[in-house]
Amino acid sequence: MRTDLPTLIPGPLAAQEAGVAPATIRKWVQLGRLTAAGKVGRAQLFRLEDVFAAERAAARATTRRRLR
């Protein structure tokens, strides 16, 4: 069994782990800030590290807007 493969998680679980609403995950995908790494049926699957990277980028953008 390979252990070097990334674990893929569905959008609602990704949202829970990042502390955001599932709609936020969908919005990040729509805006191109997050890309699904796979699909099972209609459900998109994400790498957790990609979700956290998108979360950090969103936080930086929010901070920049507040400093203007």
N, C-alpha and C positions, 0 to 999 in steps of 0.2 A: 504494500500500500504506500502511495506517495504522500508525504507530509509536507512537501514544498509547494503544493498548490494552494492558492488563496481560497479562503472560505468566502462563499457568496451568500448574501442574506437578502431577503425580500425588502422592498421599500418600507413597509410599516415598521419592521424591526430596525432597519437602518435609521429611521426617524427617531425611534425610541432611544437608540444608542447615542444619537447625536443631540438628543434633547430638543428636537423640533417636531413640528406637526408633519404628518405624511404629505400634506399639501405642499409643504416647503421642499421636500425631496422632489416631488413632481415639478415644482417651479424651477429648481436648480437644473433638472434635466431639460426642461423647456428652454431655459436660458443658455444651455451649453456648459454650465458650471460643473455638471456631474454626468457621467456616461455610464449606462448600464453595462455590466460585464457579461451578462447572459440573460436568458429568459427560461421560464418554465411555464408553458401555456402562455397566458397573457401577462403573468407577473414578471416584472423586471427584477433582476438580481444585481446587487452591488457589492463591490469590495469595501470592507469597512474602512480601510485606509483611504480610499477615494472619498468616502462620505465625510470622514474627518477633515480631509484636505479642503473639500468644498465648504465645510463649516468654518474652518479657519479663514478662508478667503472671504466668505460673507461677513465674518466678524471684522476683518480688516477694512472692508468696504464701508461698513457701518461706522467704524471709527473715523475713517477719512471724511465721511459726510458730516459727521458731528463737529469736526474740527474746522470746517469751512466757515 
